[in-house]
């Protein structure tokens, strides 16, 4: 059984669903990762192309990834991913507790530690500080949880997880920035919608999935 699902494909790109727990890329040959599996599929089809990753998702995060099938498509899509205007990245997250408002924007400054694979909120004048922004809307609330729709407006390491935790509503199942939950089924974060312009035609394409993480029942 494949550990991914191709949502769309043409001669320029692939839109792929990555389940939680599958690495996007891995430096260890013994660890199966999405890009290696996709490249192997191209080989089995007899397609001699080098796939290029456009956007990345952390291993515990599920959702939609873009993969370019040629150099020109990769360059155009990467520019879209970097400017966060033509490409819109939308997430859903199940968070612990409640956010300050039902709808709003979070603006923070982060420092990134690549060696520790961790980010932290800091002051604007901290060396290496980078501004990060996201907008959010609460979709549903229950006893001690909130289902939130998020649009990323910048792209920083673990940005959603860090900003949600800093706002007092860590993502459920987040052992790095939240608290360990013995009953958790994993990180409740999904890149559920991706909108962008086709690199060749300019057509606006949008893909959407339903998150796999369970939402607790709302108390009546």
C-alpha positions as CSV (number, residue, x, y, z in Angstrom):
1,X,0.0,0.0,0.0
2,X,1.4,3.4,-0.9
3,X,2.2,5.8,1.9
4,X,1.0,8.8,-0.2
5,X,-1.7,9.8,-2.6
6,X,-1.3,11.7,-5.8
7,X,-4.1,14.3,-6.0
8,X,-3.1,15.9,-9.3
9,X,-0.5,15.4,-12.0
10,X,0.5,16.9,-15.3
11,X,3.8,17.4,-17.2
12,X,5.0,20.1,-14.8
13,X,3.9,19.2,-11.3
14,X,2.5,16.8,-8.8
15,X,0.1,17.7,-5.9
16,X,0.6,14.9,-3.3
17,X,-1.1,14.0,0.0
18,X,1.5,13.1,2.7
19,X,0.2,11.2,5.7
20,X,1.4,12.1,9.2
21,X,4.5,10.1,10.2
22,X,6.0,9.9,6.7
23,X,9.2,12.0,6.3
24,X,9.2,14.4,3.3
25,X,12.9,13.8,2.8
26,X,15.4,11.8,4.8
27,X,19.2,11.8,5.0
28,X,19.1,8.2,6.2
29,X,18.8,5.6,3.4
30,X,17.0,3.1,5.7
31,X,14.2,5.6,6.4
32,X,11.5,5.6,3.7
33,X,10.6,9.2,2.7
34,X,8.0,10.7,0.3
35,X,10.4,12.1,-2.3
36,X,12.3,8.7,-2.6
37,X,9.0,6.9,-3.0
38,X,7.8,9.3,-5.7
39,X,11.1,9.2,-7.5
40,X,10.9,5.3,-7.5
41,X,7.4,5.5,-8.9
42,X,8.7,7.7,-11.8
43,X,11.4,5.1,-12.5
44,X,8.9,2.3,-12.5
45,X,6.8,4.2,-15.0
46,X,9.9,4.7,-17.2
47,X,9.9,8.5,-16.7
48,X,13.5,9.8,-16.6
49,X,12.8,13.0,-14.7
50,X,14.3,14.5,-11.5
51,X,11.6,15.5,-9.1
52,X,12.1,18.7,-7.1
53,X,10.4,19.5,-3.8
54,X,8.6,22.8,-3.6
55,X,7.2,23.0,-0.1
56,X,8.1,20.9,2.9
57,X,6.0,19.4,5.8
58,X,7.5,18.2,9.0
59,X,7.3,14.4,9.5
60,X,4.4,14.5,12.1
61,X,2.3,16.9,9.9
62,X,0.0,15.6,7.3
63,X,-1.1,17.4,4.2
64,X,-0.6,18.6,0.7
65,X,2.8,18.9,-0.9
66,X,3.9,20.3,-4.3
67,X,6.5,18.5,-6.3
68,X,7.9,20.0,-9.6
69,X,8.8,17.7,-12.6
70,X,11.2,20.1,-14.3
71,X,13.5,23.0,-13.5
72,X,11.3,25.8,-14.8
73,X,8.3,24.7,-12.8
74,X,10.4,24.3,-9.7
75,X,11.7,27.9,-10.0
76,X,8.3,29.4,-10.5
77,X,6.5,27.4,-7.7
78,X,9.4,28.1,-5.3
79,X,9.0,31.8,-5.9
80,X,5.3,31.6,-5.2
81,X,6.0,29.6,-2.0
82,X,8.4,32.2,-0.8
83,X,6.3,35.3,-1.3
84,X,3.1,33.9,0.2
85,X,0.9,35.9,-2.1
86,X,0.2,33.9,-5.2
87,X,0.5,30.6,-3.1
88,X,-1.8,30.3,-0.2
89,X,-1.1,27.7,2.5
90,X,-4.0,26.8,4.7
91,X,-3.9,24.5,7.8
92,X,-6.3,23.1,10.3
93,X,-5.1,22.5,13.8
94,X,-6.8,21.1,17.0
95,X,-5.3,23.1,19.8
96,X,-5.5,22.8,23.6
97,X,-7.6,25.5,25.3
98,X,-8.8,28.7,23.6
99,X,-7.2,31.6,21.6
100,X,-7.6,35.2,22.7
101,X,-10.1,36.0,19.9
102,X,-12.3,34.0,17.6
103,X,-10.5,35.4,14.6
104,X,-7.3,37.4,14.3
105,X,-3.6,37.5,13.5
106,X,-0.6,36.4,15.4
107,X,2.7,38.3,14.9
108,X,5.8,37.2,16.7
109,X,9.6,37.1,16.2
110,X,11.3,33.8,16.2
111,X,14.9,32.5,16.4
112,X,15.7,29.1,14.8
113,X,18.1,26.5,16.0
114,X,18.7,24.1,13.1
115,X,20.9,21.8,15.1
116,X,18.3,21.3,17.8
117,X,15.5,21.4,15.2
118,X,13.6,23.9,17.3
119,X,12.4,27.5,17.2
120,X,11.5,30.0,20.0
121,X,9.7,33.3,20.4
122,X,12.1,36.2,21.0
123,X,12.2,40.0,21.0
124,X,12.5,41.9,17.7
125,X,16.1,43.0,18.6
126,X,17.3,39.5,19.3
127,X,20.2,38.5,16.9
128,X,18.8,36.3,14.2
129,X,15.2,37.2,15.0
130,X,12.7,36.8,12.1
131,X,9.2,38.1,12.0
132,X,6.5,35.5,11.6
133,X,2.8,36.1,10.9
134,X,-0.3,34.0,10.5
135,X,-4.0,34.6,10.5
136,X,-6.5,32.3,12.2
137,X,-10.2,31.6,12.6
138,X,-11.8,29.4,15.3
139,X,-14.1,26.9,13.6
140,X,-15.3,25.0,16.6
141,X,-14.8,24.8,20.4
142,X,-15.3,22.1,22.9
143,X,-14.3,21.2,26.4
144,X,-10.7,22.3,26.6
145,X,-10.0,22.3,22.8
146,X,-10.5,24.5,19.7
147,X,-10.5,23.6,16.0
148,X,-8.7,26.4,14.2
149,X,-8.2,27.3,10.5
150,X,-4.9,29.0,9.9
151,X,-3.3,30.8,6.9
152,X,0.5,31.0,7.0
153,X,1.7,34.4,5.9
154,X,5.4,33.6,6.5
155,X,7.3,30.4,6.5
156,X,9.4,29.7,9.6
157,X,10.6,26.5,11.2
158,X,7.7,25.0,13.2
159,X,5.9,28.4,13.0
160,X,2.4,27.3,13.7
161,X,3.4,25.1,16.5
162,X,5.5,27.8,18.2
163,X,3.0,30.6,17.7
164,X,0.0,28.6,18.9
165,X,1.9,27.5,22.0
166,X,3.0,31.1,22.7
167,X,-0.6,32.2,22.4
168,X,-1.5,29.7,25.1
169,X,-3.1,27.1,22.8
170,X,-0.5,24.5,21.8
171,X,-1.4,22.0,19.1
172,X,-2.7,18.8,20.5
173,X,-0.1,16.0,20.5
174,X,2.8,18.5,20.2
175,X,5.5,17.1,22.6
176,X,8.1,19.6,21.5
177,X,6.2,22.8,22.2
178,X,3.2,21.7,24.2
179,X,3.0,19.0,26.8
180,X,3.1,15.2,26.5
181,X,-0.3,13.7,26.2
182,X,-0.3,9.9,26.8
183,X,-3.6,9.5,25.0
184,X,-2.6,11.5,21.9
185,X,-2.7,9.9,18.5
186,X,-0.1,12.3,17.1
187,X,0.2,15.9,16.1
188,X,-3.2,17.4,15.2
189,X,-2.0,19.6,12.4
190,X,-2.9,19.3,8.7
191,X,-2.0,21.4,5.6
192,X,-5.5,20.9,4.3
193,X,-5.7,23.4,1.4
194,X,-3.1,24.7,-1.1
195,X,-3.8,27.4,-3.8
196,X,-1.3,28.5,-6.4
197,X,-0.9,29.6,-10.0
198,X,0.1,26.9,-12.5
199,X,3.7,27.7,-13.5
200,X,3.1,27.2,-17.3
201,X,-0.5,28.4,-17.8
202,X,-1.1,30.8,-14.9
203,X,-4.3,29.1,-14.1
204,X,-5.3,29.2,-10.4
205,X,-5.3,25.7,-8.9
206,X,-6.6,24.7,-5.5
207,X,-6.5,21.4,-3.7
208,X,-8.2,20.5,-0.4
209,X,-8.4,17.4,1.8
210,X,-10.1,16.5,5.1
211,X,-7.7,16.3,8.0
212,X,-7.3,12.7,9.3
213,X,-7.0,13.7,13.0
214,X,-10.1,13.1,15.1
215,X,-12.1,16.1,16.5
216,X,-13.6,15.4,19.9
217,X,-17.4,15.6,20.1
218,X,-18.8,18.9,21.2
219,X,-20.6,18.9,24.5
220,X,-24.4,19.5,24.1
